[in-house]
């Protein structure tokens, strides 16, 4: 996994956490759910990159 991919996945995860917290603070369930979804997508991308790395080794 390249450093750029790791950084992008981490940024996506942090953005998702921020959306989730902002949704909680403003009682906006849609924004909260969107933040959770962003975190899940980030985690899936990270897992996919790890699988690729395992096959490259």
Buried (B, 14 or more C-beta within 10 A) or exposed (E): BEEEBEEBBEEBBEBBBEBBEEBEEEEBEEBBEBBBEBBEBBBEBBEEBEEEEEEEE
